[in-house]
Amino acid sequence: MKAYIHARLSKEERAALDALKRATGHSDSELVRRGLKLVAAEVKRPRSALDLAGASVGCLKGGPRDLSTNPKYMDGFGE
């Protein structure tokens, strides 16, 4: 059974879709199907700790430069 969708696109989104149609020769429907597959693959992709940390990476200023490598910072940790 075929399913149909209706999507409202902004001018910029419509222009992007038109450009993709010209560049690839694919129909609107084929581009939407391919886009759904790409998003589904991205969602299923395991994320690294760096991905999960996001914008907080590197935001600490003035901390010790060897925090992740010097074992002295682990003294008493978890006690």
Backbone as CSV, one residue per row, in Angstrom:
resi,resn,N_x,N_y,N_z,CA_x,CA_y,CA_z,C_x,C_y,C_z
1,MET,0.833,-1.180,0.000,0.000,0.000,0.000,0.879,1.246,0.000
2,LYS,0.576,2.165,-0.863,1.332,3.410,-0.941,0.819,4.396,0.093
3,ALA,1.738,5.124,0.657,1.371,6.179,1.599,1.764,7.509,0.968
4,TYR,0.952,8.498,1.179,1.215,9.818,0.635,1.433,10.796,1.781
5,ILE,2.335,11.744,1.534,2.555,12.790,2.522,2.384,14.147,1.837
6,HIS,2.111,15.134,2.624,2.023,16.509,2.148,2.956,17.325,3.040
7,ALA,3.847,18.074,2.430,4.791,18.866,3.219,4.757,20.316,2.755
8,ARG,4.734,21.207,3.694,4.833,22.635,3.384,6.310,23.024,3.448
9,LEU,6.785,23.630,2.391,8.187,24.014,2.310,8.313,25.525,2.263
10,SER,9.350,26.022,2.933,9.658,27.448,2.833,10.243,27.715,1.439
11,LYS,10.413,28.982,1.099,11.019,29.318,-0.196,12.411,28.724,-0.325
12,GLU,13.178,28.783,0.785,14.546,28.256,0.763,14.546,26.737,0.589
13,GLU,13.634,26.061,1.277,13.548,24.603,1.157,13.101,24.192,-0.246
14,ARG,12.159,24.925,-0.814,11.693,24.640,-2.173,12.827,24.848,-3.164
15,ALA,13.603,25.917,-2.972,14.742,26.187,-3.858,15.775,25.070,-3.747
16,ALA,16.018,24.589,-2.520,16.966,23.492,-2.331,16.469,22.227,-3.017
17,LEU,15.174,21.940,-2.897,14.602,20.764,-3.552,14.707,20.891,-5.071
18,ASP,14.398,22.047,-5.603,14.507,22.264,-7.047,15.946,22.097,-7.532
19,ALA,16.901,22.622,-6.761,18.313,22.479,-7.125,18.730,21.017,-7.107
20,LEU,18.260,20.268,-6.104,18.576,18.835,-6.049,17.953,18.080,-7.218
21,LYS,16.755,18.455,-7.594,16.099,17.818,-8.741,16.900,18.056,-10.017
22,ARG,17.356,19.285,-10.215,18.154,19.600,-11.406,19.489,18.869,-11.385
23,ALA,20.126,18.834,-10.219,21.458,18.236,-10.111,21.438,16.708,-10.230
24,THR,20.370,16.083,-9.717,20.336,14.615,-9.686,19.423,14.000,-10.733
25,GLY,18.439,14.754,-11.188,17.470,14.195,-12.114,16.403,13.360,-11.424
26,HIS,16.394,13.337,-10.099,15.414,12.560,-9.336,14.145,13.376,-9.107
27,SER,13.052,12.662,-8.892,11.769,13.308,-8.603,11.729,13.778,-7.151
28,ASP,10.716,14.598,-6.839,10.496,15.019,-5.455,10.386,13.795,-4.541
29,SER,9.577,12.836,-4.972,9.336,11.640,-4.152,10.620,10.860,-3.902
30,GLU,11.431,10.695,-4.932,12.680,9.938,-4.762,13.628,10.676,-3.814
31,LEU,13.707,11.988,-3.923,14.571,12.756,-3.027,14.092,12.664,-1.582
32,VAL,12.786,12.697,-1.365,12.253,12.560,-0.006,12.555,11.174,0.537
33,ARG,12.356,10.134,-0.285,12.662,8.766,0.175,14.140,8.627,0.538
34,ARG,15.012,9.159,-0.304,16.451,9.082,-0.018,16.804,9.877,1.238
35,GLY,16.163,11.034,1.419,16.389,11.839,2.622,15.967,11.099,3.875
36,LEU,14.823,10.408,3.815,14.361,9.624,4.967,15.360,8.525,5.314
37,LYS,15.909,7.886,4.295,16.903,6.832,4.548,18.156,7.406,5.213
38,LEU,18.582,8.580,4.764,19.764,9.215,5.360,19.533,9.578,6.822
39,VAL,18.368,10.137,7.119,18.060,10.509,8.503,17.954,9.262,9.374
40,ALA,17.329,8.213,8.854,17.208,6.963,9.612,18.580,6.373,9.908
41,ALA,19.490,6.414,8.945,20.843,5.899,9.159,21.585,6.731,10.201
42,GLU,21.371,8.038,10.184,22.025,8.915,11.158,21.522,8.651,12.568
43,VAL,20.240,8.413,12.709,19.648,8.154,14.022,20.159,6.835,14.584
44,LYS,20.355,5.850,13.732,20.817,4.528,14.171,22.311,4.500,14.466
45,ARG,23.045,5.488,13.940,24.503,5.522,14.087,24.877,5.705,15.548
46,PRO,25.775,4.839,16.056,26.214,5.041,17.439,26.963,6.375,17.560
47,ARG,26.688,7.082,18.621,27.312,8.379,18.817,28.499,8.257,19.761
48,SER,29.559,8.967,19.459,30.754,8.959,20.290,30.546,9.861,21.501
49,ALA,31.433,9.728,22.452,31.386,10.595,23.631,31.557,12.059,23.216
50,LEU,32.383,12.301,22.207,32.582,13.664,21.718,31.284,14.217,21.130
51,ASP,30.557,13.402,20.348,29.269,13.831,19.808,28.297,14.180,20.931
52,LEU,28.240,13.335,21.950,27.304,13.535,23.049,27.657,14.762,23.885
53,ALA,28.955,15.044,24.032,29.383,16.197,24.827,29.051,17.511,24.117
54,GLY,29.063,17.485,22.795,28.650,18.635,21.998,29.429,19.900,22.282
55,ALA,28.707,20.974,22.497,29.319,22.299,22.651,30.088,22.457,23.948
56,SER,29.927,21.549,24.895,30.642,21.698,26.162,32.123,21.331,26.033
57,VAL,32.504,20.692,24.950,33.904,20.319,24.749,34.741,21.577,24.561
58,GLY,35.763,21.708,25.358,36.680,22.828,25.243,36.204,24.120,25.870
59,CYS,35.123,24.084,26.632,34.602,25.337,27.194,35.274,25.707,28.518
60,LEU,36.044,24.808,29.113,36.713,25.095,30.373,37.977,25.895,30.097
61,LYS,38.065,27.042,30.694,39.239,27.902,30.502,40.032,27.954,31.801
62,GLY,41.327,27.876,31.703,42.194,28.047,32.850,42.416,26.793,33.671
63,GLY,41.927,25.662,33.218,42.143,24.409,33.945,43.516,23.838,33.646
64,PRO,43.893,22.771,34.359,45.194,22.161,34.093,45.222,21.535,32.702
65,ARG,46.312,21.735,31.990,46.428,21.216,30.633,46.580,19.705,30.603
66,ASP,47.042,19.106,31.684,47.286,17.657,31.698,46.227,16.899,32.501
67,LEU,45.044,17.455,32.628,43.989,16.857,33.448,43.664,15.427,33.021
68,SER,43.634,15.160,31.729,43.243,13.837,31.263,44.382,12.827,31.275
69,THR,45.608,13.269,31.473,46.741,12.342,31.382,47.546,12.197,32.670
70,ASN,47.419,13.112,33.605,48.236,13.067,34.814,47.482,12.326,35.923
71,PRO,48.032,11.193,36.393,47.346,10.395,37.405,47.197,11.087,38.759
72,LYS,47.952,12.148,39.020,47.843,12.804,40.327,46.433,13.373,40.556
73,TYR,45.709,13.683,39.483,44.360,14.221,39.621,43.352,13.147,40.030
74,MET,43.756,11.884,39.967,42.864,10.796,40.344,43.008,10.418,41.817
75,ASP,44.005,10.971,42.502,44.188,10.668,43.928,42.931,11.015,44.722
76,GLY,42.379,10.040,45.401,41.201,10.246,46.225,39.883,10.256,45.456
77,PHE,39.951,10.106,44.150,38.715,10.118,43.347,37.889,8.866,43.657
78,GLY,36.621,9.033,43.929,35.722,7.909,44.174,35.742,7.414,45.619
79,GLU,36.422,8.084,46.480,36.491,7.636,47.876,35.422,8.306,48.699
